[in-house]
Amino acid sequence: MVIKERKTNETDIKVSLELYGIGKANIDTGVPFLDHMLDQIARHGLMDLTISCKGDTDIDDHHTVEDIGITLGQAFSDAVGDKKGLTRYGHSYVPLDEALSRVVIDLSGRPGLELGVKFTRDRVGSFDLDLIREFFQGFVNHSLVTLHIDNLKGINSHHQAETVFKAFGRALRMATTPDERQSGVIPSTKGSL
């Protein structure tokens, strides 16, 4: 289990991550829609995830969402370590009614985000959907992964977002699955990631 804490003038965050869990989540960020999305990562990634955050949501949700992405990225980086024996690459397609998203990840050691999602609305409830980019950018920058996210179809913005987070969890699960044929080997011709 990895525990990471981040405290700034804007947020106070604690993340606990068990990469090889059962999908148990205990999430309290002060942003209900984000809680729902983070729960999808845990359940579909089969990782145990506890996140608590006290943030300046009286201003808006930006700092909370971005800083949780940063802190979760740091925890994930620590959890995968040198990546010896891991599959390295993961991908998933996830539908939800009319929506369909694809997420592809490489535990590359290099931060890169390509986010191809055109939400049909700006908000789900009070949640600003622009913040999804901030969450994933924070995660990518601190986990040092290459991440491609594409929403291929969708009319309902809630469905679009939910398919992205479910597919992200499943892609993480695939990439971090031990590969018996590469036991003890870093999955790169360079010998490091």
MINULUM-530256 format. One record per residue: y, x, z of N, C-alpha, C, CB in turn. Coordinates in steps of 0.1 Angstrom, whole numbers, plus 5000, padded with zeros to 4 digits. Atoms other than C-alpha are relative to their C-alpha. Glycine has a CB too. Layout:
BEGIN
YXZYXZYXZYXZ ...
% end
This chain:
BEGIN
498850085000500050005000501250095000500049905012 498749935001503550124991501149915005500350044985 498850074994506650025010501250074996499949985016 498749955004510150074996501149925006500150014985 498850074995513449985011501250064993500250025016 498749975006516949984996501149935007499949974984 498950064993520049925015501450054994500050025015 498749965005523549914999501049905007500149994984 499050094995526849735007499749864994501450044996 500250135007525549454984498649935003500150024985 501450064998521749414992499350085011499250004987 501049944990519149495019498749954996500449975015 501350045006515749495003498850085006500050024985 501249944996512249565015498949954990499649985015 501150045009509249564990498850075005500450054985 501349954997505649604999499149964988499449945014 500850025012503249644970498650065002500750074987 501449965001499449664969499649984986499049935011 500350015014498649744933498749934997500050134993 501450055003494949644935499749895011498950115000 500250104990495249324955499349884994501449955005 500750135005494248954950501149904995499349945012 499050095005497548814938500849925011499449904990 499350074989499048724972501550045000499350045014 498549975000502848694973500749935012500649954987 499150054989505348645001501450054996499650055014 498749965006508748644984501149915006499949974985 498850064995512148564999501250084996499949985016 498949925006515048694978501349935002499850034986 498750074999517648424985500349944986501150085004 499850055014517348334947498749934997500450114990 501250085001514748054944499350024986500249865002 500649985013514148094906499450144999501049974989 500549875000513648464910498750015009501050115005 501250004991511148404939498849944991500249915012 501150065008509148184915499550094989500649874993 500449905011509148454887499350115006501350054993 500749884994508148734911498649965005500850055012 501350054996505348514924499050004988500149855005 500950005012504048494888499550154997500949964987 500449865001504048884886498850035009501150095003 501149974991501848904917498749934997500549965014 501250085003499448624908499350044988500449855000 500749965013498848724872499750154999500949954989 500349865000498949094879499050045011501350085003 500949984990496549054908500450115010498650034995 499549904990498749264931500649925011501150094993 499450074988499849174966501450055001499250035013 498549975000503649164968500749935010500549974986 499150064991505949104996501450064998499650045015 498649965003509749114989500949925009500349984985 498950074993512549025013501350074996499850015015 498649955004516249055004501049925006500150004984 498750064996519548975020501050064991500350025015 499149955010522048994992501349925000499450004986 498750075001525648894984500049894990501150114997 500250115010524548584966501249905001498749925003 498750084999527848414978500950044989500750025014 499249965012529448624950499349954988500150165000 501050055011526548574925498750075003500650024986 501349954998522948664921499850144994499049914994 500149885008523548984900499450115008501350044993 500449884992523249254927498649985005501050025011 501450034995520149084942499050024990500049865006 501049995011518249054909499850144995500449914989 500049865005519149404897499350095010501350054996 500549914989518449574930498549985003500849995013 501550024998515049404934499250064988499749845000 500649935011514149524899499950155003500849984987 500049864997515149874910499050045011501450055005 500949974988513249864943498549984996500449925012 501350025005510149714927499550114991499849864993 500349895009510249984900499650125008501250024991 500349884992510350254926498649995007501150025011 501350034993507450094945498850024990499949865006 501049995010505450064913499750154996500449924987 500149865004506150434903499250075011501450064999 500849944989504850544937498549965000500649975014 501450054999501750324935499250064989500149844998 500849955011500650454901499950165001500649964986 500149854998501250824911500050074987498850035008 500149925013500251074884499349934989499350135003 500650095010498450794865498650054995500949994988 501349955003495150994864499049885000499550115009 501150095001492250774852500549864997499350005013 499550135004494450474843500049974985501449985006 500050045014494350274811501250044993499849854999 498749965004498050354806500749894992499950124991 499450105008498750084780499549865005499750024985 500450134997498749714787500849904991500249965014 499350105008499649404767499449865004499850024985 500450144997499449024771500849904992500149975015 499450125006500248704753499849895010499549974985 500150124991500948404775500749884995500550045015 499450125004501548054765500449915012499249924990 499750114990503147764785500549894992500950055012 499650115009503247444765500550064987501149915007 499449965014505547514735500450155000501149914997 499549875000506547864747498850104999500850025013 500949895001504748194739500750135001499149984987 499449864999505648544750498950115000500850015013 500849885001504248884744500750125008499750054985 499549884993504649184767499150124998500249975016 500749885003503549534759500650115009499950044985 499549904991503849824784499250134998499949965015 500549865001503250204783500550075013500450074987 499649934988503150394816500450154995498850015010 499749885008504850664795500750115008500949964989 499249904993507050844821501450004994499450134999 498750005006510050754800500549855000500050044985 499550144999512250444806500549954987501250005010 499650065013512650214776499849855001499350064988 500150155000513349844774500449944987500849945011 499750085012513249624743499749865004499250044987 500150144995513949264753500449914989500849985013 499850105011513649004725499849865004499250044988 500150144995514248674742501449934998499750005015 498850095003516748414729499849875008500349984985 500250124992516848164757500849884994500550025014 499350115006517747814745501149945009498949894998 498950034991520047764775500450125007499649885010 499549894993522147994796499550015015501549995001 500450014986520747874830498749925001501149955008 501150094996517647734846500549975014498650075000 499450044987519147534875501350085001499150025012 498849924998521747764889499850154997500550005015 500349865003520048084878500550044986498450035001 499549955012521848284851498950084993501350095002 501249945007519148384825500450144995499649924989 499649875003521248694816499450115010501550024999 500549914989519948844849498650054998500249935013 501449965002516448864836500050144993499249904990 499949875005517549164815500350105011501250004989 499649914989519149324846498850035009501149945009 501249974992515849284865499150104993499249865003 500949915007513749444838500650144998499649934987 499449875002516249724831499950085013501549984996 500249944988516249804868498650055003500449915012 501449964998512449804869499750124991499149884997 500349905009512150014838500650145003500449964986 499349884996514750274849499350085011501449975003 500549944987512950334882498550015000500449935012 501549985001509250294872499750104989499449864997 500149915011509750514841498849954990499750145005 501050065009507750284818500849964987499349885006 499450065012508350174782499549855000499550084987 500350144999508449794781500649924988500549945013 499550095011508649554751499649865004499350044986 500150144997509149194758500549914989500749965014 499650095011509248924731499649865003499450054986 500350145000509448554734499949954985501149915008 500350045014507848434702500349864996498550034997 499750145002508348064706500549945013498749924995 499750074988509947834730501349914998500350105011 498850105000512347534735500549995014499549864994 499650024986512347504773500250145006498949925007 499749864995514147804789499250035012501550005004 500949974989512047774821498750044995499949875009 501249965006508947794800500150144994499549904990 499849875006510348094781499950115011501350004992 499949904989511148284813498650015007501049965010 501249994993507848194830498950074992499549865003 501049935009505748314800500350155000500049944986 499649865000507648644801499550065013501550024999 500449944987506948704838498550005002500749935012 501450004999503348594836499350114991499449864996 500549905009502648814806500350145005500649994986 499749874994504449104824499050045011501450005006 501049974989502149074854498650034994499849875008 501349975007499049064831500050144993499649894991 499949875007500249364811500050115010501350014991 500049904989500849564843498650025005500949965012 501449994995497349474855499150074990499549855001 500949935010495749594822500450155000500349944986 499649865000497749924822499650085012501550014998 500349934987496950004858498549995003500849955011 501450014998493249924854499350144998499349904991 500649875002491150244860499149994988499150035013 500949985011489350364829498950105003500950054987 501149924996485950494838499850124991498749925001 500349895010485750714807501150115001500049954986 498949904998489050894818500250035014501349944994 499949974986488350934854500550145003498649985007 499449884997490551204868500850074989498950105004 499349945011492251264835501349924998499249994987 498750065003495951194828499949954985501250105002 500150065013495950964797501150044990499849855001 499049955009498051184775499650134994501450025007 500349875006497551474750500850115006500149994985 499149904994500451644768499450055013501449955001 500549964987498551654800500849955012499850145001 499150064990501351474819500749884995501050115006 499250125004503251154819501249995010499149875001 
% end
